[in-house]
Amino acid sequence: MQIKQLLERMEYTLLCGNVETEITTLVYDSRKVEKGSVFVCISGTVRDAHDFIPDVVQKGAAVVVVEKNVEYLPGVTYIKVDNSRKALAYMSAAYFGYPAEHIKTIGITGTKGKTTTTYMVKSILDGAGIKTGLIGTIETIIGERHTPSANTTPESFLVQKYFREMVDAGLDAVVMEVSSQALMLDRVAGFVFDIGVFTNLEPDHIGENEHKDFEDYMHCKSLLFQQCRVGIFNGDSEHLEGILKGHTCKVLTFGYGSGNDLRAENVELLKDNGALGVKYHVAGMADFDVEVNVPGTFSVYNSLTAIAICEQFSVSEEKIKNTLKNVHVKGRIELVPVSPHYTIMIDYAHNAMALESLLTTLREYEPGRLVCVFGCGGNRAKSRRYEMGEVSSRLADLTVVTSDNPRNEEPMDIISDILVGVKKENGAYVTIPDRKEAIAYCMKNAQEGDIIVLAGKGHEDYQEIKGVKHHMDERELITDILREMKQK
């Protein structure tokens, strides 16, 4: 392969060398350079890869792609681009043979709902015989292979690599979470999505090394709709106009509002033998009743989103209905069957906004008591601890403060910070540092109609203490506790 083949769909300047230079691999990590590699210099927030050019040339790099002025070293081809991250995306697409042109691509962006919706879509499409891959916060799924994720949306090279593997595995579609950071950093540049989706928007990811303000956050989200063919939008969002700004796609909307193309009507909350869910009628561009075994208003929006997407694939109503009635997303309002007398669930809510949304939704089910078990991560902003403590104390009948991932901090120091927020409201609380003991306390003292929420860990199956990740899966803890209770 020659370097010019990777550059064929992008603008660049040849500084020195030859575009017919033969290359072996495309890399952006200096540690992976080998003889004949193309090395793309990314200007990161911590390290600038331009500083590593002498090292990669010594290792045998044949081509260096830069966005800054650098000193040329002999025997190497230098390519200048305006944006190295965008260049990496375009070059990665070419390197893997433009796989997005051979598979239906669905990108979902928004503050909340991305993870749940991707799994709903995958489940429905798979059930309809449309073999679908997934890229998201929890994992990447290609056939039977599950790879844990480091980021919600991986770097562009990995995105294209996964697309290639999905095409080679005979998959028909891929559904992926697209974060605002990914859009800001061009991780999904270099191809056009068949379908782009907007779920909702709330202030989040604003601060140092993220977005400078809410307007920037919204703008980055909106970029998805300048690179997709069909856009599916939450028509009830107050930020819809901002998200649509500059869009180039066909527009379809969903929501409760009468003006939406796909609407939820006659919504009913379902509560039976410890299970929670929701039922509603789908109107507009579809006409059928649906039940979802995930509770709350947000589950109506998530499932409507999935239905709107699957309508683009002409999936039958029966396939959609059957899948949504049995859908399961690990760590996202995940109900764990324990008892017909009370409900216990696991959710990833790990900040005040997510926790407030979750507890407010569960309040609508009129629980005997709403019990919230949570801790906060170490080496993170203390403000999150105060805010989560205050939210739980205000909305839950009982807050059980425990440990999450203390990392390099002492668990009791974190708990003390959480209690500052808890004591601002009037909710009852207890402190039980050991997470298993905290869960056991709730189960042993459960009352008729209780809803017990284990918040913060979600899909995680570990607890990080002093730099070491120890295996800890809340599902396994619940099973152990049940067994121990039966033995007594």
Disulfide bonds with the S-S distance in Angstrom:
none
